[in-house]
Each structure stands twice: as structure tokens, then as C-alpha cells.
Amino acid sequence: MSEGHVPVLLGEVLDLIQPRQGGQYVDGTFGGGGYAKAILDAADCKVFGIDRDPDAIARGQALVARYGGRLTLIEGRFSDMDALLAAAGGGQVDGVVLDVGVSSFQLDEPVRGFSFRDDGPLDMRMSRAGLSAADVVNGADENDLADIIFQYGEERHSRRIARAIVAARPIARTGELAQIVYRAYGPKAASQPIHPATRTFQALRIYVNDELGELERGLAAAEKVLRAGGRLAVVAFHSLEDRIVKRFFSARSGGEPQVSRHLPQSTRPAASFRTLTRRPVVPGAHEISVNPRARSARLRAGERLG
């Protein structure tokens, strides 16, 4: 089932989640099923696997059959996990795992349009519905396009890239877009440590799928479904995601004051989490050598308080 998809920091995630017999857990980004399978193998428990990608749900049916009634797959957004679990009869859970971002399956299938390395339609929709990357690239005005590339890709050449994209429209293929960005870099393109299109593709993917908004809402939903003592583990892959996770745990553990013109500035909300990772857990050299996509992973976790 998980061939082609290697779950990142798997051992560290299991150590933090601590699956136990009779427990209920959520794999909110089911993808290749790697985390769900590991949790099910670690204890006689139940897992709800959530994914907005219908392809992931279809692939996961083999695991559903293997684990009998212990694995339930739900097509939907992890930001809706409280409502999805209620509809599935799940109730409160003992752990939630989120592996944020694009999955290896999505990257490795050119037809999905996530990768600049293999030519395919300029799509990037995780749910296969709604606005596509082609719609954004061909429909947004130059300033808006530059803002998207700068904000979500942290690309300092965003204005130059947006100008080149607008001049080349219409653009329908990932290969076309990658070449346009490469040329926009000019003579320095060949000397870049990563492909010049990396940040632009990241930006479009995040924007199309509202990934940062989804993460913020998903963390709040996890807070609702976790019982006291339940644990939340989040694997993020770039600074924008990791910053959101870090701030969430800081605020929920009483580390940030509540900002309000009606309350004293020193007022803090009651803590709802105990932070388990003061610093992010990162993969070791061996894991990175085996799975290069793990190199930028950052794991943070917290325990739900009563």
C-alpha cells in the first residue's frame, strides 16, 4: 500500500503518539497510509484515515480489508475532522497525526500536475475539484500572481517571474511553466541550489489548496476531538507551515498573551496543551539518505490537557 510513499519521522511520531490498546486515532492526511498502518500495527486500536484526495481513499481500501473494522477511511478535509468523526461515530480520540503538504503519490503522478520534473497538466488540486493551478496562472493579474508567488513561495524574484508568466500566457503544462520560471531567473538559473521553479510551484500548490488556512483550521479541529491526555503530532515541510504549528502550540500552552483591547495585556488564555517538543524534531542523516524528501521535515507535538 505504501510503496512509493515513505512516512517521515515515523518512529518519532509513534513515540510521541503512544498508540495504546483500545484507543482511537486520526491520520488526518492518510495519503499512502504509512502512519495509519504503523499505528494499527503498534496496538489493537482503531484509526480514522482522512484525505481530501479521492485517489488516496481508493488506494486505501486494501488496508481497510487487511485491518477489518479497525480502519475507517473518510474522504474530506482534515480541517473538518470534528464533523467527519461525529458523522462516522468516532467521538473523542486519543491521538491525531498530520503530515502536512503534498504526498509522494501526488508528486510522482505527472497527471496530477504537482511536479515540475515530469511534464503534465497544470492542475495541483488535491481534491480534484475547484480552482486549478492553470486557472490561477492564466487568470490572475500580474500583481496578484507576484504576491502569491512571494507570499506562499517566499520567492524573491516573484515580480520578474510573474511578468514572464503573463507574457507567455496561456500556459497549460507543468513543463511549460517550469521553463518560463527557469528563463526568468536569467544566467544565474543553472547555479541555483534547487530548481528555480521549486518555490513558484510550491506557492501555486499552497494557494490552490488553501493549505495554510487548512492547517490553521485543522489544528483547531484536532483540539476539539482530542480527549484529555490525547496527543497531536504534526509534520511540516517548510517554514510557513512550521511557523503556524509552532505558534499554535505556543498559544495553546499559555506561552502567548491574549491580545485584546478589553483585557489587560498580561492576560493569558487557559492552557489546553502541554508542549512535548520544545524544539522541532528533525530527521537524522540516515533517514535523509534513504528518503531525500525528508530533509526539510519538522515534527512538533503536544498533549491535550483537561
SULNORVEN-V366047 format. One record per backbone hydrogen bond with DSSP energy under -0.5 kcal/mol. NH is the residue of the N-H (numbers start at 1). CO is the residue of the C=O. If there is no record, write none. Layout:
# SULNORVEN-V366047
NH_CO / NH_CO
This chain:
# SULNORVEN-V366047
5_2 / 7_5 / 10_7 / 13_9 / 14_10 / 15_11 / 16_12 / 17_13 / 18_14 / 22_44 / 23_20 / 25_46 / 26_95 / 27_48 / 28_26 / 28_97 / 29_97 / 30_27 / 30_50 / 33_30 / 37_33 / 38_34 / 39_35 / 40_36 / 41_37 / 42_38 / 43_39 / 45_43 / 46_23 / 47_70 / 48_25 / 49_47 / 49_72 / 50_27 / 50_48 / 51_74 / 54_52 / 56_53 / 57_53 / 58_54 / 59_55 / 60_56 / 61_58 / 62_59 / 63_60 / 64_60 / 65_61 / 66_62 / 67_63 / 68_65 / 70_67 / 71_68 / 72_47 / 74_49 / 76_51 / 76_74 / 80_77 / 81_78 / 84_80 / 85_81 / 86_82 / 87_83 / 88_84 / 89_85 / 89_86 / 90_85 / 93_225 / 94_24 / 95_24 / 96_231 / 97_26 / 98_233 / 100_98 / 100_235 / 107_103 / 108_104 / 109_105 / 109_106 / 110_108 / 112_109 / 113_110 / 114_106 / 122_172 / 123_121 / 124_112 / 126_124 / 133_123 / 134_122 / 136_132 / 137_133 / 138_134 / 139_135 / 140_136 / 145_141 / 146_142 / 147_143 / 148_144 / 149_145 / 150_146 / 151_147 / 152_148 / 153_149 / 154_150 / 155_149 / 156_154 / 158_155 / 161_157 / 162_158 / 163_159 / 164_160 / 165_161 / 166_162 / 167_163 / 168_164 / 168_165 / 169_165 / 169_166 / 174_120 / 177_173 / 178_174 / 179_175 / 180_176 / 181_177 / 182_178 / 183_179 / 184_180 / 185_181 / 185_182 / 186_182 / 186_183 / 188_185 / 189_186 / 190_187 / 191_188 / 192_189 / 198_195 / 201_197 / 202_198 / 203_199 / 204_200 / 205_201 / 206_202 / 207_203 / 208_204 / 209_205 / 210_206 / 210_207 / 211_206 / 214_210 / 215_211 / 216_212 / 217_213 / 218_214 / 219_215 / 220_216 / 221_217 / 222_218 / 223_219 / 224_220 / 225_221 / 226_222 / 227_93 / 229_304 / 230_227 / 231_94 / 232_302 / 233_96 / 234_300 / 235_98 / 236_234 / 236_298 / 241_238 / 242_238 / 243_239 / 244_240 / 245_241 / 246_242 / 247_243 / 248_244 / 249_245 / 250_246 / 251_247 / 252_248 / 253_249 / 254_251 / 255_250 / 256_250 / 258_267 / 259_257 / 260_258 / 263_260 / 267_264 / 272_252 / 273_252 / 274_303 / 275_273 / 276_301 / 277_301 / 281_299 / 288_284 / 289_285 / 290_286 / 291_287 / 294_291 / 295_292 / 297_294 / 298_236 / 299_281 / 300_234 / 302_232 / 303_274 / 304_230 / 305_272
